[in-house]
Amino acid sequence: MRFTHRSILIVLIAGAAACAPAHAQDQFTLKYTLEKGKAYRFADTSLIKSSQEVNGQEMKSTITSYSTIRLVPEEIRGDGSTVFTVSPDQMTVAVKNARMDTTIDIKEMVGKRTRMTVSALGETLKKEIIDTVQYSQLTASMGRQDLIRLHTMPTKPVKIGEKWTATKPDTNDAMGGRMVTLSTGDFTLLSRENRLGVDCLKISYTGKMTVKGKGTMNGMDFFVEGSGTTSGTYFQAVKTGLTVWEDSKYDVESTVALTGAQNLTIPSSTSVSSHRILLKD
């Protein structure tokens, strides 16, 4: 068989294409595409270790929490945003410190819904409480915090190895007041993998966060300021954009200033390790 220069070039190009990784040029448009009326359920486990200094005395506390969360899309809008309700099916908290060693089943929160409107990229556009909660004395300080936080997607398609930056503000009612958390993270798309039988994109992130808040508790006004770092890795379903598996951690140094019958300044260190999985139907 006689080869010309042109035919040799074609063979070389074809061979190179066959040897190249199949995903090398793949681009992924990340967004949330949920199914209306379908219930998506998550299991969350967190380990919280904190240390506070009150009047020169160190107080340490360890909290382990477990919850299952239900997310149900009510409306998929033309602009790609989703209106959904989120509520806990189960919430348990185990608290261990110098004053107590107890496990609390937070039944008053079960089934209590919050409605959220979220853009296709994960930005919270609106949030409203549907069902009010009557807290017990033990759980009153926990407040009503976000049960689910959706990661913010990049605004343009990304390839394996590419990075993007996202900033996410969160406002929650807690400790008898309002807490505002601002998180800025650098995200990296690592690979495409199967996780828990789901086609996923593996993504890692590192970032910084600030916390500010104020309110009234036990007749005293309080003000909170703090900052810290956050990091994690999660597997995001290619089809829906939802997190299938995530391990995350954040560490915060903060100060609580109390005014009222007495004035106190309480420095605090908090470390949180969390794990989330998407439960199968």
Secondary structure as UniProt FT lines:
FT   HELIX           5..19
FT   TURN            22..25
FT   TURN            36..37
FT   STRAND          40..54
FT   TURN            55..56
FT   STRAND          57..76
FT   TURN            78..79
FT   STRAND          82..97
FT   STRAND          101..105
FT   HELIX           107..109
FT   TURN            110..111
FT   STRAND          114..118
FT   TURN            120..121
FT   STRAND          124..129
FT   TURN            137..139
FT   HELIX           140..142
FT   TURN            160..161
FT   STRAND          163..174
FT   TURN            175..176
FT   STRAND          177..195
FT   TURN            196..197
FT   STRAND          198..217
FT   TURN            218..219
FT   STRAND          220..237
FT   TURN            238..240
FT   STRAND          243..259
FT   STRAND          264..278
//
